[in-house]
Amino acid sequence: MDSIFFLAVIFLSGLIFARILGKVKFPDVTGYLIGGMIIGPYILGIVPKDAVSGMEIISQVALSFIAFSVGSEMNFNDIKEIGVKILIVTIFEALGALIFVTLAMLLIFRTDLAFAITIGSIASATAPAATLMVIRQYEAKGGLVDVLIPVVALDDAICIMAFGVCSSIATTLMSGADLNFATMIFEPVKEIVLALILGFVSGIIYILLSKKLRNDTETLTLTLAMIFILTSASIKWGLSSLLTLIMTGIVISNMGNVDRRYQELISTITPPIFIAFFVLSGADLDLPGVKEAGLIGVGYIIFRVLGKYIGAMISTKMTGFSKEVQQNLGLTLVPQAGVAIGLSLIATRIIPAPYGAMIRTIILSATIVYELVGPIIAKIALKRAGCIKGKV
């Protein structure tokens, strides 16, 4: 009975705090996270720590939906239309953050390699919602907006792939076995390839089964069953459920002419799951640990932004975009939320204490900072690029 009560509190606090912070133009995700912090074990204590831990299945389900949705949105025809230039820019800005954060962790903060590459890969993620909200609010139009929208659409897919590679290497490094170059390369590559094969085969099976479906109820049921089976199988076999599900989504989206109705049906049930996920993430934020993370957390925030900015500037210059795009695109990529929070949860399972918990604390703390200042920075960048007209 307590779990049902806690779930009700989680849903209501998410709605209430999102509405309150929405009054001052902050994204909903900021309200969810702050609501979770307030009702969580370190402030009001309405939802105790053991209850937060006991609802981990919600976070796993939310992660599975995120990965499947990211894969489903990667339509190769659309990617062809936006061109190779956009793909190059996305890769550079994502890997820029990965490289800058990883090197900062290794060279400045002297952390372990497993810690550095794991948090570095998470740094590549960008949350488009806050920036897109600014674009809609001010009806922004122009060259920067035309580049930004497809970049943020591809960004999370690249981040999940980068995390899959880096987490596999980190797991091998932390295994305690005698490591050599062959095992460090073979084991991660094996896990990645097996995850992609599982996702590919499952996507083909889904396409074949979907031809037998009669209505929306059967479509939704099959889609949910497939997502849950793949999540369970991936965990059981030690594979990345994120890579598996993103590959499944890609296959379904690009092969077999499957009716995209399944995406609409999933989107009708995921909003409350995502609200619960973000509120639980806020409740799970180790507030005493924020002080412990200290300079490393500050370093993560700074070097991620530098990596995004420099990666975006170099790539847009290479590919011939205007100076307005070169100077401002990186600033619009500051916000970070859903995918990064989800990956930080997985990191707690991969990296032993206290480092895994520290990654989660750093990412959750950084998310709040990014989501608070990100929309303001995005607005300034769009204004500088001439995409917002008039006085705002």
Beta strands, then each sheet from edge to edge (+ up, - down):
end
